[in-house]
């Protein structure tokens, strides 16, 4: 089955157009003003108000030209003009004089790089260029626009009951952008950002600020997971899958030590501090944001109430008892489906057909679908409104084979409204698998035992990560390349 094509997201198109226009504006503006660069130099003491005997020494005289200097409220401004592409370094030597005639000499180094389009970049003591403030504020504006559209899209996905990976991405990006905007604007308004290099440094530090914010949340979650795992192991017995929460707590503690506690590690060095630690911090923040967004999306999926217009209700199977009766987990799924159908009939007068879905395991006396059918008959559902799907062995096949059974029964499959009933922690993934099998379905949530929920949710989150592993691996590779290769230590700040 081919996945159902998603509708074109007009909001994303508008957002991308705004970003493109803003980027073109920045490039055009910097190109227009970048041929001249004004280097600001603050005066150490306000009593020295006059600079005399200014001498500028440059390693090359055909790359940039010194055009003079003037004073402003911040200090001394030295003006340079681009002549040709290339790199040049040198120093500025001058004497400061106060009203009493006292003087002292000062000298500082300079370095410039001129691009092929004639833009001067200052590369010593902070990466900068003319128009950088406009670029910075435009970038802040772009982040604000993306944040607005991400939140708008997240809410829209929920209102429409369209629970998907795009919803998780919108939520995760929103968390990161909110912190980035708040931190960036705070730094700019407090005059921490004096050049473009400082701004790059602020962006790099966002991950640390976000990690500080995420730490209490993840700490609480790790504690609850560990406690629930102990409870789960005592009630359900030891299996590796029942100890996922404890493993999560250990991994989280190691990650926190390697990032926030890096300065206390005996093997901490310049490579680790400037490259590996920032990369690891961003990766932890990425997965932290995705985790929180997945938790929020999954919770909202359980609270979403499908419209009372369903034609078919798929009941996703799971293990049955040795005598062929339903386990509490599976009975809760069947009960939630029956209860929804009763409310639908009471509200609209429309009945739905039940599709119990699940094959027969090696240790099961009958198929899960047959066990559910018997239960549905016992609670008053007539046989003509039950269609068994008894071949599937996993959730993906539940959706695939149930779709085929509905298509056989329905005159026009595409016009039919479908729901699926499953345990609360599994609802979000049900939406994903229905979409992968080429149809739209709304989830009906069934409750589970408290000690089972957190561990099961973590298992589902891991499943979602594995399902989109290539996208996550691409992001990890990009982060590692940026911090391990492209960003040389001290290049920008």
C-alpha positions in Angstrom: 0.0 0.0 0.0 1.3 3.4 -0.9 1.1 6.1 1.9 -1.7 8.5 1.4 -0.4 11.7 -0.1 -0.6 14.6 2.4 -2.2 17.8 1.3 0.1 20.7 0.5 0.6 22.8 3.6 -0.1 26.3 2.5 1.2 27.7 5.8 4.6 26.2 5.2 4.7 27.6 1.7 3.9 31.1 3.0 6.6 30.7 5.7 9.2 29.6 3.2 8.4 32.5 0.9 8.8 34.9 3.9 12.2 33.3 4.7 13.3 33.5 1.1 12.4 37.1 0.8 14.1 38.0 4.1 17.3 36.1 3.0 17.4 37.9 -0.4 16.9 41.2 1.4 19.9 40.4 3.7 22.1 39.4 0.8 21.1 42.5 -1.2 21.6 44.9 1.7 25.0 43.5 2.7 26.2 43.5 -0.9 25.1 47.2 -1.2 26.8 48.4 2.0 29.5 45.8 2.5 32.2 47.5 0.5 32.9 49.9 3.3 33.6 48.7 6.9 33.7 50.8 10.0 35.8 49.3 12.8 34.7 50.6 16.2 37.2 50.9 19.0 36.0 51.8 22.4 38.1 54.3 24.4 39.3 52.9 27.7 38.9 56.1 29.7 36.4 58.9 28.9 38.9 61.6 29.7 41.0 60.7 26.7 38.8 62.3 24.0 41.2 62.9 21.1 43.2 60.5 18.9 46.3 61.9 17.1 49.1 60.4 15.0 47.0 57.6 13.6 49.1 55.1 11.6 47.6 52.1 9.9 49.9 49.3 8.7 48.6 46.7 6.3 50.2 43.6 4.9 48.7 44.2 1.4 47.9 47.6 -0.1 45.6 46.4 -2.8 43.0 44.5 -0.8 41.5 47.3 1.5 42.2 51.0 1.8 42.2 53.0 5.0 39.9 56.0 4.5 40.2 57.9 7.9 38.6 57.9 11.3 36.1 59.8 13.4 34.6 59.8 16.9 31.1 58.7 18.0 29.5 58.1 21.4 31.1 54.7 21.6 34.6 55.7 20.9 36.8 55.8 17.8 35.7 54.6 14.3 38.2 53.6 11.6 36.9 53.4 8.1 38.2 50.9 5.5 37.1 50.4 1.8 37.4 47.3 -0.3 39.7 47.3 -3.3 40.0 43.7 -4.4 39.2 40.2 -3.1 41.7 38.7 -0.8 43.0 38.7 2.8 45.0 41.3 4.7 46.2 41.8 8.3 48.0 44.6 10.1 47.6 47.0 13.0 46.4 50.4 14.0 48.7 52.6 16.1 47.6 56.0 17.5 48.0 58.3 20.5 45.2 59.3 22.8 45.2 62.8 24.4 43.1 64.3 27.1 42.2 68.0 27.9 45.3 68.4 30.0 47.6 67.3 27.2 48.4 64.0 28.7 49.0 61.2 26.2 49.3 57.5 25.9 49.9 55.3 22.9 47.8 52.3 21.9 48.0 49.7 19.2 45.7 46.8 18.2 45.7 44.2 15.5 43.3 44.0 12.5 42.6 41.4 9.8 40.1 41.6 6.9 38.9 39.3 4.2 37.3 40.7 1.1 34.9 38.4 -0.8 34.6 38.1 -4.6 31.5 40.4 -4.5 33.5 43.1 -2.6 32.2 42.7 0.9 34.7 43.3 3.7 34.7 40.8 6.6 36.6 41.6 9.8 38.1 38.4 11.0 40.2 39.5 14.0 38.8 39.9 17.5 35.3 39.0 16.3 33.8 38.1 13.0 31.8 41.0 11.6 30.8 43.0 8.4 28.8 46.1 7.5 25.1 45.5 7.8 25.6 42.8 10.4 23.0 44.4 12.8 20.4 44.3 10.0 21.2 40.7 9.3 21.0 39.8 13.0 17.6 41.5 13.5 16.3 40.0 10.3 17.5 36.6 11.5 15.6 37.2 14.8 12.6 38.1 12.8 12.8 34.9 10.7 13.0 32.9 13.9 9.9 34.6 15.2 8.1 33.9 11.9 9.1 30.3 12.0 8.0 30.0 15.6 4.6 31.5 14.9 4.0 29.2 11.9 5.3 26.1 13.9 2.9 26.8 16.8 0.0 27.5 14.4 0.7 24.3 12.5 0.9 22.2 15.7 -2.5 23.6 16.9 -4.0 23.0 13.4 -2.8 19.4 13.3 -4.5 18.8 16.7 -7.8 20.5 15.7 -8.0 18.4 12.6 -7.0 15.2 14.4 -4.1 14.8 12.0 -1.4 13.3 14.3 1.8 12.8 12.3 5.5 13.2 12.3 5.1 16.7 11.0 3.2 17.6 14.2 6.1 16.3 16.3 8.6 18.3 14.3 6.5 21.5 14.7 6.4 21.0 18.4 10.1 20.2 18.8 11.1 23.1 16.6 8.8 25.4 18.6 10.4 24.5 21.9 13.9 25.2 20.6 13.0 28.4 18.8 11.2 29.9 21.8 14.4 29.4 23.9 16.6 30.7 21.1 14.5 33.8 20.6 14.2 34.7 24.3 17.9 34.1 24.9 19.0 36.0 21.7 16.8 39.0 22.2 17.9 39.2 25.9 21.6 39.2 24.9 21.1 41.8 22.2 19.1 44.2 24.4 21.8 43.9 27.1 24.6 44.8 24.6 26.3 41.4 24.7 26.1 41.1 20.9 28.7 43.6 19.6 29.4 41.8 16.3 28.2 39.0 14.2 30.7 36.6 15.8 29.1 37.3 19.2 25.7 36.5 17.7 27.0 33.1 16.4 28.3 32.5 19.9 24.9 33.3 21.4 23.2 30.8 19.0 25.8 28.2 20.0 25.0 28.8 23.7 21.3 28.4 23.1 21.6 24.6 23.5 23.3 25.0 26.9 20.4 27.3 28.1 17.8 24.9 26.7 19.6 21.9 28.3 19.5 23.7 31.7 15.7 24.2 31.2 15.2 20.6 30.1 17.2 19.1 32.9 14.5 19.5 35.7 11.8 18.1 33.3 13.9 15.1 32.2 15.1 14.5 35.8 11.5 14.3 37.0 10.6 12.0 34.1 13.7 9.8 34.7 12.7 9.4 38.3 9.1 8.5 37.5 10.3 6.1 34.8 12.7 4.3 37.1 10.0 4.0 39.9 7.4 2.8 37.4 10.0 0.3 36.0 10.6 -1.2 39.4 6.8 -1.5 39.9 6.5 -3.0 36.4 9.3 -5.5 37.0 7.7 -6.6 40.2 4.3 -7.1 38.6 5.2 -8.3 35.1 8.5 -10.0 35.6 12.0 -9.2 34.2 12.3 -8.6 30.5 14.7 -6.1 28.8 11.8 -4.1 27.5 10.5 -3.7 31.0 13.7 -1.9 32.1 13.7 0.8 29.4 13.0 3.5 32.0 16.0 2.6 34.1 18.2 2.6 31.0 16.8 6.0 30.0 17.7 7.4 33.5 21.3 6.0 33.2 21.8 7.4 29.7 20.3 10.8 30.7 22.6 11.0 33.7 25.7 10.2 31.5 24.6 12.8 28.9 24.2 15.5 31.6 27.6 14.7 33.1 29.3 15.0 29.7 27.6 18.4 28.9 26.7 20.4 32.0 29.3 18.7 34.1 32.0 18.6 31.5 34.3 21.0 33.4 34.6 18.5 36.2 35.7 15.6 34.0 39.4 14.6 34.2 39.6 14.1 30.4 38.2 17.4 29.5 40.4 19.2 26.9 40.1 21.9 24.3 38.8 19.5 21.6 36.2 18.1 23.9 35.2 21.6 25.3 35.1 23.4 21.9 33.8 20.7 19.6 32.5 17.5 21.1 30.7 19.0 24.1 28.7 21.6 22.0 27.8 18.9 19.4 26.6 16.6 22.2 24.7 19.3 23.9 22.8 20.1 20.7 22.1 16.4 20.1 20.7 16.0 23.6 18.6 19.1 23.1 17.3 17.9 19.8 16.2 14.5 21.2 14.9 16.2 24.3 12.7 18.6 22.3 11.5 15.7 20.1 10.8 13.7 23.2 8.7 16.4 24.8 6.9 17.1 21.5 6.2 13.4 21.1 4.9 13.2 24.7 2.6 16.2 24.1 1.4 14.9 20.7 0.8 11.5 22.1 -1.1 12.9 25.0 -3.3 15.1 22.8 -3.9 12.1 20.5 -5.4 10.2 23.5 -7.6 13.2 24.3 -8.8 13.8 20.8 -12.5 12.8 20.3 -13.2 11.5 16.8 -16.4 12.7 15.1 -19.4 10.5 15.5 -19.6 9.6 11.8 -17.4 6.4 11.7 -18.4 3.6 9.4 -15.8 1.1 10.6 -13.9 0.7 13.9 -10.6 -1.4 13.8 -9.7 -3.0 17.1 -5.9 -3.5 17.2 -5.0 -6.9 18.7 -2.5 -8.0 21.3 -1.8 -11.2 23.3 -4.8 -13.1 24.7 -5.0 -15.4 27.7 -4.2 -19.2 27.5 -7.9 -20.1 27.5 -8.7 -17.8 24.6 -10.3 -15.0 26.6 -9.2 -11.4 26.4 -6.4 -10.0 28.6 -7.3 -6.8 30.5 -5.3 -4.8 28.0 -7.2 -6.2 25.0 -10.5 -6.1 26.7 -10.0 -2.4 27.4 -9.5 -1.8 23.7 -12.6 -3.7 22.8 -14.6 -1.9 25.5 -13.5 1.5 24.3 -14.5 0.7 20.8 -17.9 -0.6 21.9 -18.5 2.5 24.1 -17.6 4.9 21.3 -20.0 3.1 18.9 -22.8 3.3 21.4 -22.3 7.0 21.9 -22.1 7.5 18.1 -25.4 5.7 17.7 -27.0 7.6 20.5 -25.9 10.9 19.0 -26.4 10.3 15.3 -28.3 7.1 14.9 -25.5 5.6 12.9 -24.0 2.2 13.6 -20.4 1.2 12.8 -18.9 -2.1 11.8 -16.3 -3.6 14.1 -13.0 -5.0 12.6 -11.2 -7.0 15.3 -7.7 -7.5 14.0 -5.0 -10.0 15.0 -3.7 -13.4 14.0 -3.0 -16.5 16.1 0.3 -16.7 17.9 2.3 -19.9 18.4 1.2 -19.9 22.1 -2.5 -18.9 21.4 -5.4 -21.4 21.1 -7.3 -19.1 18.7 -6.6 -16.0 16.8 -6.9 -12.6 18.6 -9.5 -11.6 16.1 -11.7 -14.6 17.0 -11.3 -14.0 20.7 -12.4 -10.4 20.2 -15.3 -11.4 18.0 -16.5 -13.8 20.8 -16.3 -11.0 23.3 -18.1 -8.5 21.1 -20.9 -11.1 20.6 -21.1 -11.5 24.4 -21.7 -7.8 24.9 -24.5 -7.6 22.4 -22.8 -6.7 19.1 -24.6 -8.6 16.3 -22.5 -10.8 14.1 -23.4 -9.0 10.9 -21.6 -5.9 12.2 -18.3 -7.8 12.9 -15.6 -8.4 10.2 -12.7 -10.5 11.4 -9.1 -9.8 10.3 -7.2 -12.9 11.6 -3.9 -12.9 9.6 -1.9 -10.0 11.0 1.1 -10.5 13.3 2.0 -6.9 14.1 0.4 -3.4 14.2 1.5 -2.6 10.6 -0.3 -5.7 9.3 -3.2 -4.9 11.6 -3.7 -1.7 9.6 -2.8 -3.2 6.2 -5.0 -6.3 6.4 -7.9 -4.5 8.1 -7.9 -2.0 5.3 -8.1 -4.8 2.8 -11.1 -6.4 4.7 -12.9 -3.0 4.8 -12.2 -2.5 1.1 -13.8 -5.9 0.4 -16.9 -5.1 2.5 -17.4 -1.4 1.4 -18.8 -0.2 -1.9 -16.5 2.8 -1.9 -13.6 2.5 0.5 -12.4 6.1 0.0 -15.7 7.5 1.2 -15.7 5.5 4.4 -14.9 7.0 7.8 -12.6 4.8 9.9 -11.6 4.7 13.5 -9.2 2.4 15.4 -9.2 1.5 19.1 -6.0 0.8 20.9 -4.2 1.5 24.2 -3.5 5.1 25.1 0.3 5.0 24.7 -0.2 3.3 21.2 -2.7 5.8 19.7 -0.3 8.2 18.1 1.6 5.4 16.4 -1.7 4.0 15.1 -2.2 7.3 13.2 1.2 7.0 11.7 0.7 3.4 10.6 -2.8 4.1 9.1 -1.3 6.9 7.0 1.5 4.5 5.9 -1.2 2.1 4.7 -2.9 4.7 2.6 -5.9 5.7 4.6 -7.1 8.1 7.2 -8.3 6.9 10.6 -9.1 8.5 14.0 -7.9 7.0 17.2 -10.0 5.8 20.2 -8.0 5.6 23.4 -8.2 2.8 26.0 -6.6 3.2 29.4 -3.9 1.0 30.8 -2.3 0.3 34.2 -0.3 3.4 35.5 2.9 1.5 36.0 2.8 0.2 32.5 2.1 3.5 30.7 5.4 5.4 31.1 7.5 2.5 30.0 5.2 1.6 27.1 5.2 5.3 26.0 9.0 5.3 26.0 9.0 2.1 23.9 6.7 3.8 21.4 8.9 6.9 21.3 11.9 4.6 20.5 9.7 3.0 17.8 9.0 6.3 16.3 12.7 7.2 16.3 13.6 4.0 14.6 10.8 4.5 12.1 12.3 7.8 11.0 15.9 6.7 11.7 17.3 8.1 8.4 16.1 11.6 9.0 17.5 11.5 12.6 20.8 10.2 11.3 21.1 13.0 8.7 20.5 15.6 11.5 23.1 14.0 13.7 25.6 14.0 10.9 24.9 17.7 10.2 25.5 18.6 13.8 28.7 16.6 14.1 30.0 18.1 10.8 29.3 21.7 12.0 30.9 21.4 15.4 33.6 18.8 14.6 34.7 20.2 11.2 33.3 23.4 9.9 33.4 25.5 13.1 37.1 25.8 14.0 37.7 26.6 17.6 37.6 30.4 18.2 36.7 31.2 14.6 33.8 33.4 15.4 33.9 34.2 19.1 
